[in-house]
Amino acid sequence: MRLREAVKLRRPASLGRGFTLFWGGQTVSLVGDKVTVFVVPTLMIFVLHASALQVGVVAMAQYLGIPLLGPVAGVLVDRWDKRWTMLGCDLVRLVAVAAIPLAYWLDVLSTPLLFACVAVISGATILFNVGYLVAVPAVVPEDGMVRAYSRLEGSGSVAEVAGPSIAAALYSAFGVAALLVDAASYLVSAVCFRYMRPWGERTVEEGSIRERLTRGFRLNWADPVLRRVVLAAVTLNSGGPIFVTVLPVLAYRGLGVPVGVFGAAMSVAAVGALAGALVAPRISARLGLGRTMAWSLLLHCLVGLGVLAAPALPAGPVIAVTMGCYGFFMSCINVCSAPTRQSRMSARNQGVMHAAFRTVTWGVIPLAALVGGLAVTLLTGPLGILDAARAVMAGGTLLAACSFLPAVGIQPLLDDAAREPAEQLAESAS
């Protein structure tokens, strides 16, 4: 009896049925997303014979909605039922993904059409992600937040592990029809939302859109912790997308890596991301959320330089090891970032705070992706595709590494228990 009670005490408390449905739906959806992320650039390079610039343009579309829709996303989601909003976003993305293989079968697939489909997916994802960040504190008790984000990050890492290999196998077997897997995953996610208990009703009814929007930006800037997180994320997202956009160009055209090998390398690499999700709570408990985030930002960027070891070393293992370390530290960043930001904000302002944060920090990603593709195109003439890709990826990585500078001051601020809540600081700033 005592042994049973001791085991029960050691076992973490359940995070609830609502989180279980949410977690399950997102795990399936994340695996499906990796199919699209892998297949779209592969399709462009091998079927449409797209240039590096065209690959960069479509990569830009993946984030184009952030500066366009992001500023009002939080305000809109605050005024809507968040659970039904996320369900609707899943259905919109289902249609947009399914349109790509349909266009291919009708022989009308083109780079502009891919751009449009990816942009629609991006817009729906922005609204979805604002609700996503509100969903966790809505269905999970406060003492389970880090465990919840660790599990979600673990699911993302599992998707990283399984997704590329599944995508490569599906693409090799079915071609563009592999995208239907992602379309089906959105349906699974929508069904999970349908059967969750109601949550996320309208939280704000007063105030104009402009007032709520202005408040979201002010909240992020007035609080010193949030301000440093914003500056670090902007710097990271100014260089990181350059690296990620150019990677398939380097692999396929610069190093001649086959689709199957690249998919397998990315899956092996993602084991590091899974490991990061599992150990990040322990690391942050020992070092603190802010300190863990800062050092993870620096190491996440610097390990990306390992890709320069190819072609002196075999390309597949180099990509796998480099991206494994890259993913490990990215998981640590993600596990620490959301709880840090949410600890500074009441539920009433979570939506506008997250929307403003994503608008500012993700708004630079489309430009970074375009710059990556354009830079490779301009440098290919004098350097060749291999050296051009290597030079651009190294430059993007070093730029992103500067994110360590604002982040290094976060932990001392978190340690200052007497600091005012973010809402009070924002009011005094106004």
TORMAR-63021 format. One line per field, with one value per residue (C-alpha): x, y, z; residue in three letters; residue number from 1. Coordinates in steps of 0.5 Angstrom, whole numbers, plus 500, padded with zeros to 3 digits. Each point is the difference from the previous one (the first is absolute). Layout:
N
X: (X | ...) $
Y: (Y | ...) $
Z: (Z | ...) $
residuo: (ALA | ...) $
num: (NUM | ...) $
END
This chain:
430
X: (500 | 506 | 503 | 494 | 499 | 508 | 499 | 494 | 504 | 505 | 496 | 498 | 493 | 496 | 500 | 492 | 496 | 500 | 507 | 501 | 495 | 504 | 506 | 498 | 497 | 506 | 505 | 497 | 499 | 508 | 502 | 495 | 503 | 507 | 498 | 498 | 506 | 505 | 496 | 498 | 508 | 501 | 495 | 502 | 507 | 499 | 493 | 500 | 507 | 500 | 506 | 502 | 497 | 493 | 501 | 502 | 493 | 496 | 503 | 499 | 492 | 500 | 501 | 498 | 493 | 504 | 501 | 493 | 495 | 504 | 499 | 493 | 500 | 500 | 494 | 496 | 501 | 499 | 493 | 498 | 499 | 508 | 498 | 495 | 505 | 506 | 495 | 498 | 508 | 501 | 495 | 502 | 507 | 498 | 497 | 506 | 505 | 495 | 500 | 507 | 500 | 493 | 503 | 506 | 495 | 496 | 507 | 500 | 505 | 505 | 504 | 495 | 494 | 505 | 501 | 493 | 498 | 506 | 498 | 493 | 503 | 504 | 494 | 496 | 506 | 501 | 493 | 501 | 506 | 497 | 495 | 505 | 504 | 493 | 498 | 505 | 499 | 493 | 500 | 506 | 501 | 505 | 505 | 500 | 502 | 507 | 498 | 495 | 504 | 506 | 495 | 498 | 507 | 501 | 494 | 504 | 506 | 497 | 497 | 507 | 503 | 494 | 498 | 505 | 501 | 493 | 500 | 506 | 496 | 494 | 502 | 505 | 493 | 495 | 503 | 496 | 494 | 504 | 497 | 494 | 503 | 500 | 493 | 498 | 504 | 496 | 493 | 503 | 502 | 493 | 496 | 504 | 498 | 493 | 500 | 503 | 496 | 499 | 505 | 503 | 494 | 500 | 505 | 499 | 494 | 502 | 505 | 501 | 505 | 505 | 500 | 501 | 505 | 504 | 499 | 503 | 507 | 500 | 500 | 506 | 504 | 498 | 502 | 508 | 500 | 495 | 504 | 506 | 497 | 497 | 507 | 503 | 495 | 500 | 508 | 499 | 495 | 504 | 505 | 497 | 495 | 506 | 503 | 494 | 498 | 506 | 501 | 497 | 503 | 507 | 498 | 496 | 504 | 507 | 501 | 496 | 497 | 494 | 493 | 500 | 507 | 498 | 493 | 504 | 505 | 495 | 496 | 506 | 502 | 493 | 502 | 504 | 494 | 496 | 506 | 500 | 492 | 501 | 506 | 498 | 496 | 505 | 506 | 495 | 498 | 508 | 502 | 494 | 495 | 504 | 507 | 498 | 497 | 506 | 505 | 495 | 500 | 507 | 502 | 494 | 503 | 507 | 499 | 497 | 507 | 501 | 497 | 506 | 504 | 496 | 503 | 506 | 496 | 494 | 494 | 495 | 503 | 503 | 493 | 497 | 505 | 499 | 493 | 499 | 504 | 497 | 493 | 502 | 501 | 494 | 496 | 503 | 499 | 492 | 499 | 503 | 497 | 492 | 500 | 505 | 495 | 494 | 502 | 500 | 493 | 493 | 495 | 496 | 506 | 503 | 497 | 502 | 507 | 502 | 497 | 504 | 506 | 500 | 498 | 507 | 504 | 498 | 498 | 508 | 500 | 497 | 505 | 506 | 497 | 500 | 507 | 503 | 497 | 502 | 507 | 501 | 498 | 504 | 507 | 499 | 503 | 507 | 500 | 496 | 494 | 503 | 505 | 494 | 495 | 506 | 502 | 492 | 499 | 506 | 498 | 493 | 502 | 505 | 495 | 495 | 505 | 500 | 493 | 504 | 502 | 493 | 498 | 506 | 496 | 494 | 502 | 501 | 494 | 496 | 504 | 497 | 494 | 498 | 499 | 493 | 496 | 500 | 493 | 502 | 506 | 496 | 495 | 506 | 503 | 494) $
Y: (500 | 505 | 498 | 501 | 507 | 502 | 498 | 504 | 506 | 500 | 499 | 507 | 502 | 500 | 506 | 498 | 498 | 506 | 501 | 492 | 502 | 506 | 497 | 494 | 504 | 504 | 494 | 497 | 507 | 502 | 493 | 502 | 507 | 497 | 497 | 506 | 504 | 494 | 499 | 507 | 502 | 493 | 501 | 507 | 498 | 493 | 501 | 508 | 500 | 507 | 504 | 502 | 507 | 496 | 495 | 506 | 504 | 494 | 499 | 508 | 498 | 495 | 506 | 506 | 500 | 502 | 508 | 500 | 496 | 500 | 507 | 498 | 493 | 500 | 506 | 495 | 494 | 503 | 502 | 493 | 493 | 498 | 492 | 501 | 505 | 495 | 495 | 504 | 502 | 492 | 499 | 506 | 497 | 494 | 503 | 504 | 494 | 495 | 506 | 498 | 493 | 502 | 505 | 495 | 495 | 506 | 502 | 507 | 500 | 505 | 505 | 505 | 495 | 497 | 507 | 501 | 493 | 501 | 507 | 498 | 495 | 505 | 505 | 494 | 498 | 507 | 500 | 493 | 501 | 506 | 495 | 495 | 504 | 501 | 493 | 498 | 504 | 499 | 493 | 498 | 502 | 505 | 495 | 496 | 505 | 498 | 493 | 501 | 504 | 495 | 495 | 504 | 502 | 492 | 499 | 505 | 497 | 493 | 503 | 502 | 493 | 497 | 505 | 501 | 492 | 499 | 506 | 497 | 493 | 503 | 505 | 494 | 496 | 505 | 506 | 506 | 496 | 500 | 506 | 497 | 497 | 507 | 502 | 494 | 502 | 507 | 496 | 496 | 506 | 503 | 494 | 500 | 508 | 498 | 495 | 504 | 503 | 508 | 504 | 507 | 504 | 507 | 503 | 508 | 504 | 507 | 504 | 501 | 496 | 506 | 500 | 493 | 500 | 505 | 497 | 494 | 503 | 504 | 494 | 497 | 506 | 503 | 494 | 499 | 492 | 500 | 506 | 496 | 493 | 504 | 503 | 493 | 497 | 506 | 499 | 492 | 500 | 505 | 495 | 493 | 500 | 501 | 494 | 496 | 503 | 498 | 493 | 496 | 504 | 498 | 493 | 499 | 504 | 502 | 493 | 496 | 496 | 496 | 501 | 493 | 502 | 507 | 498 | 494 | 506 | 504 | 495 | 498 | 507 | 501 | 495 | 506 | 504 | 495 | 499 | 508 | 499 | 495 | 503 | 507 | 500 | 497 | 505 | 506 | 498 | 500 | 506 | 504 | 501 | 507 | 497 | 494 | 504 | 504 | 495 | 496 | 505 | 501 | 493 | 498 | 505 | 499 | 492 | 502 | 501 | 493 | 499 | 503 | 494 | 497 | 498 | 499 | 495 | 496 | 504 | 496 | 499 | 507 | 503 | 495 | 501 | 508 | 500 | 496 | 504 | 506 | 497 | 498 | 508 | 502 | 496 | 502 | 507 | 499 | 496 | 506 | 506 | 499 | 499 | 506 | 504 | 498 | 501 | 507 | 501 | 499 | 495 | 507 | 502 | 494 | 500 | 507 | 499 | 494 | 503 | 506 | 495 | 496 | 506 | 503 | 494 | 496 | 506 | 500 | 493 | 501 | 505 | 496 | 494 | 504 | 503 | 493 | 498 | 506 | 500 | 493 | 502 | 506 | 496 | 494 | 503 | 502 | 495 | 494 | 497 | 496 | 506 | 505 | 496 | 498 | 508 | 502 | 495 | 502 | 507 | 499 | 495 | 506 | 505 | 496 | 498 | 508 | 498 | 498 | 507 | 502 | 494 | 499 | 505 | 497 | 495 | 506 | 503 | 494 | 499 | 507 | 498 | 507 | 502 | 503 | 496 | 501 | 503 | 505 | 502 | 501 | 505 | 504 | 500 | 503) $
Z: (500 | 502 | 494 | 495 | 504 | 499 | 492 | 500 | 503 | 495 | 494 | 497 | 500 | 494 | 496 | 498 | 495 | 496 | 499 | 498 | 494 | 499 | 500 | 496 | 495 | 499 | 500 | 494 | 497 | 501 | 496 | 495 | 499 | 500 | 493 | 497 | 503 | 496 | 494 | 498 | 499 | 497 | 495 | 498 | 499 | 496 | 497 | 499 | 499 | 504 | 502 | 506 | 500 | 499 | 505 | 505 | 497 | 502 | 507 | 501 | 499 | 505 | 505 | 496 | 504 | 506 | 499 | 496 | 504 | 507 | 502 | 501 | 501 | 508 | 500 | 495 | 504 | 507 | 497 | 497 | 503 | 500 | 500 | 494 | 496 | 501 | 497 | 494 | 499 | 499 | 495 | 496 | 500 | 498 | 494 | 498 | 501 | 496 | 494 | 498 | 498 | 497 | 496 | 498 | 497 | 496 | 497 | 503 | 506 | 500 | 504 | 501 | 502 | 505 | 503 | 500 | 504 | 505 | 501 | 502 | 504 | 504 | 501 | 503 | 504 | 503 | 503 | 502 | 504 | 504 | 502 | 501 | 505 | 504 | 500 | 504 | 506 | 499 | 501 | 504 | 508 | 501 | 503 | 494 | 495 | 499 | 500 | 494 | 496 | 501 | 497 | 494 | 499 | 500 | 495 | 496 | 500 | 499 | 494 | 498 | 501 | 496 | 495 | 495 | 499 | 500 | 495 | 496 | 499 | 498 | 495 | 497 | 500 | 498 | 498 | 501 | 503 | 507 | 501 | 502 | 506 | 503 | 497 | 504 | 507 | 500 | 500 | 506 | 504 | 498 | 503 | 506 | 501 | 499 | 506 | 505 | 505 | 499 | 501 | 497 | 500 | 499 | 505 | 498 | 497 | 502 | 496 | 493 | 496 | 499 | 508 | 501 | 495 | 503 | 506 | 498 | 497 | 507 | 504 | 496 | 501 | 507 | 503 | 501 | 499 | 494 | 497 | 500 | 498 | 494 | 498 | 500 | 496 | 495 | 499 | 500 | 495 | 495 | 499 | 502 | 494 | 495 | 502 | 500 | 493 | 497 | 503 | 495 | 494 | 503 | 501 | 493 | 496 | 503 | 503 | 496 | 506 | 497 | 503 | 504 | 503 | 502 | 503 | 504 | 502 | 503 | 504 | 503 | 502 | 503 | 505 | 503 | 500 | 504 | 505 | 501 | 502 | 505 | 504 | 499 | 506 | 504 | 498 | 501 | 507 | 501 | 496 | 500 | 494 | 498 | 500 | 497 | 494 | 499 | 500 | 495 | 496 | 499 | 499 | 496 | 495 | 500 | 499 | 493 | 498 | 500 | 493 | 497 | 501 | 494 | 495 | 503 | 505 | 497 | 499 | 503 | 507 | 500 | 499 | 505 | 506 | 499 | 499 | 506 | 505 | 496 | 502 | 507 | 502 | 496 | 505 | 506 | 497 | 499 | 507 | 503 | 496 | 501 | 507 | 501 | 496 | 503 | 507 | 499 | 497 | 503 | 496 | 498 | 496 | 497 | 493 | 499 | 503 | 496 | 493 | 501 | 502 | 494 | 495 | 502 | 501 | 494 | 496 | 498 | 498 | 493 | 498 | 503 | 496 | 493 | 502 | 500 | 494 | 496 | 503 | 498 | 493 | 500 | 502 | 496 | 494 | 503 | 505 | 498 | 503 | 506 | 502 | 499 | 505 | 505 | 500 | 501 | 505 | 504 | 500 | 502 | 506 | 503 | 499 | 504 | 506 | 502 | 503 | 506 | 502 | 502 | 503 | 504 | 505 | 501 | 506 | 504 | 499 | 501 | 507 | 502 | 504 | 501 | 493 | 498 | 496 | 492 | 500 | 505 | 497 | 493 | 504 | 503 | 493 | 497) $
residuo: (MET | ARG | LEU | ARG | GLU | ALA | VAL | LYS | LEU | ARG | ARG | PRO | ALA | SER | LEU | GLY | ARG | GLY | PHE | THR | LEU | PHE | TRP | GLY | GLY | GLN | THR | VAL | SER | LEU | VAL | GLY | ASP | LYS | VAL | THR | VAL | PHE | VAL | VAL | PRO | THR | LEU | MET | ILE | PHE | VAL | LEU | HIS | ALA | SER | ALA | LEU | GLN | VAL | GLY | VAL | VAL | ALA | MET | ALA | GLN | TYR | LEU | GLY | ILE | PRO | LEU | LEU | GLY | PRO | VAL | ALA | GLY | VAL | LEU | VAL | ASP | ARG | TRP | ASP | LYS | ARG | TRP | THR | MET | LEU | GLY | CYS | ASP | LEU | VAL | ARG | LEU | VAL | ALA | VAL | ALA | ALA | ILE | PRO | LEU | ALA | TYR | TRP | LEU | ASP | VAL | LEU | SER | THR | PRO | LEU | LEU | PHE | ALA | CYS | VAL | ALA | VAL | ILE | SER | GLY | ALA | THR | ILE | LEU | PHE | ASN | VAL | GLY | TYR | LEU | VAL | ALA | VAL | PRO | ALA | VAL | VAL | PRO | GLU | ASP | GLY | MET | VAL | ARG | ALA | TYR | SER | ARG | LEU | GLU | GLY | SER | GLY | SER | VAL | ALA | GLU | VAL | ALA | GLY | PRO | SER | ILE | ALA | ALA | ALA | LEU | TYR | SER | ALA | PHE | GLY | VAL | ALA | ALA | LEU | LEU | VAL | ASP | ALA | ALA | SER | TYR | LEU | VAL | SER | ALA | VAL | CYS | PHE | ARG | TYR | MET | ARG | PRO | TRP | GLY | GLU | ARG | THR | VAL | GLU | GLU | GLY | SER | ILE | ARG | GLU | ARG | LEU | THR | ARG | GLY | PHE | ARG | LEU | ASN | TRP | ALA | ASP | PRO | VAL | LEU | ARG | ARG | VAL | VAL | LEU | ALA | ALA | VAL | THR | LEU | ASN | SER | GLY | GLY | PRO | ILE | PHE | VAL | THR | VAL | LEU | PRO | VAL | LEU | ALA | TYR | ARG | GLY | LEU | GLY | VAL | PRO | VAL | GLY | VAL | PHE | GLY | ALA | ALA | MET | SER | VAL | ALA | ALA | VAL | GLY | ALA | LEU | ALA | GLY | ALA | LEU | VAL | ALA | PRO | ARG | ILE | SER | ALA | ARG | LEU | GLY | LEU | GLY | ARG | THR | MET | ALA | TRP | SER | LEU | LEU | LEU | HIS | CYS | LEU | VAL | GLY | LEU | GLY | VAL | LEU | ALA | ALA | PRO | ALA | LEU | PRO | ALA | GLY | PRO | VAL | ILE | ALA | VAL | THR | MET | GLY | CYS | TYR | GLY | PHE | PHE | MET | SER | CYS | ILE | ASN | VAL | CYS | SER | ALA | PRO | THR | ARG | GLN | SER | ARG | MET | SER | ALA | ARG | ASN | GLN | GLY | VAL | MET | HIS | ALA | ALA | PHE | ARG | THR | VAL | THR | TRP | GLY | VAL | ILE | PRO | LEU | ALA | ALA | LEU | VAL | GLY | GLY | LEU | ALA | VAL | THR | LEU | LEU | THR | GLY | PRO | LEU | GLY | ILE | LEU | ASP | ALA | ALA | ARG | ALA | VAL | MET | ALA | GLY | GLY | THR | LEU | LEU | ALA | ALA | CYS | SER | PHE | LEU | PRO | ALA | VAL | GLY | ILE | GLN | PRO | LEU | LEU | ASP | ASP | ALA | ALA | ARG | GLU | PRO | ALA | GLU | GLN | LEU | ALA | GLU | SER | ALA | SER) $
num: (1 | 2 | 3 | 4 | 5 | 6 | 7 | 8 | 9 | 10 | 11 | 12 | 13 | 14 | 15 | 16 | 17 | 18 | 19 | 20 | 21 | 22 | 23 | 24 | 25 | 26 | 27 | 28 | 29 | 30 | 31 | 32 | 33 | 34 | 35 | 36 | 37 | 38 | 39 | 40 | 41 | 42 | 43 | 44 | 45 | 46 | 47 | 48 | 49 | 50 | 51 | 52 | 53 | 54 | 55 | 56 | 57 | 58 | 59 | 60 | 61 | 62 | 63 | 64 | 65 | 66 | 67 | 68 | 69 | 70 | 71 | 72 | 73 | 74 | 75 | 76 | 77 | 78 | 79 | 80 | 81 | 82 | 83 | 84 | 85 | 86 | 87 | 88 | 89 | 90 | 91 | 92 | 93 | 94 | 95 | 96 | 97 | 98 | 99 | 100 | 101 | 102 | 103 | 104 | 105 | 106 | 107 | 108 | 109 | 110 | 111 | 112 | 113 | 114 | 115 | 116 | 117 | 118 | 119 | 120 | 121 | 122 | 123 | 124 | 125 | 126 | 127 | 128 | 129 | 130 | 131 | 132 | 133 | 134 | 135 | 136 | 137 | 138 | 139 | 140 | 141 | 142 | 143 | 144 | 145 | 146 | 147 | 148 | 149 | 150 | 151 | 152 | 153 | 154 | 155 | 156 | 157 | 158 | 159 | 160 | 161 | 162 | 163 | 164 | 165 | 166 | 167 | 168 | 169 | 170 | 171 | 172 | 173 | 174 | 175 | 176 | 177 | 178 | 179 | 180 | 181 | 182 | 183 | 184 | 185 | 186 | 187 | 188 | 189 | 190 | 191 | 192 | 193 | 194 | 195 | 196 | 197 | 198 | 199 | 200 | 201 | 202 | 203 | 204 | 205 | 206 | 207 | 208 | 209 | 210 | 211 | 212 | 213 | 214 | 215 | 216 | 217 | 218 | 219 | 220 | 221 | 222 | 223 | 224 | 225 | 226 | 227 | 228 | 229 | 230 | 231 | 232 | 233 | 234 | 235 | 236 | 237 | 238 | 239 | 240 | 241 | 242 | 243 | 244 | 245 | 246 | 247 | 248 | 249 | 250 | 251 | 252 | 253 | 254 | 255 | 256 | 257 | 258 | 259 | 260 | 261 | 262 | 263 | 264 | 265 | 266 | 267 | 268 | 269 | 270 | 271 | 272 | 273 | 274 | 275 | 276 | 277 | 278 | 279 | 280 | 281 | 282 | 283 | 284 | 285 | 286 | 287 | 288 | 289 | 290 | 291 | 292 | 293 | 294 | 295 | 296 | 297 | 298 | 299 | 300 | 301 | 302 | 303 | 304 | 305 | 306 | 307 | 308 | 309 | 310 | 311 | 312 | 313 | 314 | 315 | 316 | 317 | 318 | 319 | 320 | 321 | 322 | 323 | 324 | 325 | 326 | 327 | 328 | 329 | 330 | 331 | 332 | 333 | 334 | 335 | 336 | 337 | 338 | 339 | 340 | 341 | 342 | 343 | 344 | 345 | 346 | 347 | 348 | 349 | 350 | 351 | 352 | 353 | 354 | 355 | 356 | 357 | 358 | 359 | 360 | 361 | 362 | 363 | 364 | 365 | 366 | 367 | 368 | 369 | 370 | 371 | 372 | 373 | 374 | 375 | 376 | 377 | 378 | 379 | 380 | 381 | 382 | 383 | 384 | 385 | 386 | 387 | 388 | 389 | 390 | 391 | 392 | 393 | 394 | 395 | 396 | 397 | 398 | 399 | 400 | 401 | 402 | 403 | 404 | 405 | 406 | 407 | 408 | 409 | 410 | 411 | 412 | 413 | 414 | 415 | 416 | 417 | 418 | 419 | 420 | 421 | 422 | 423 | 424 | 425 | 426 | 427 | 428 | 429 | 430) $
END
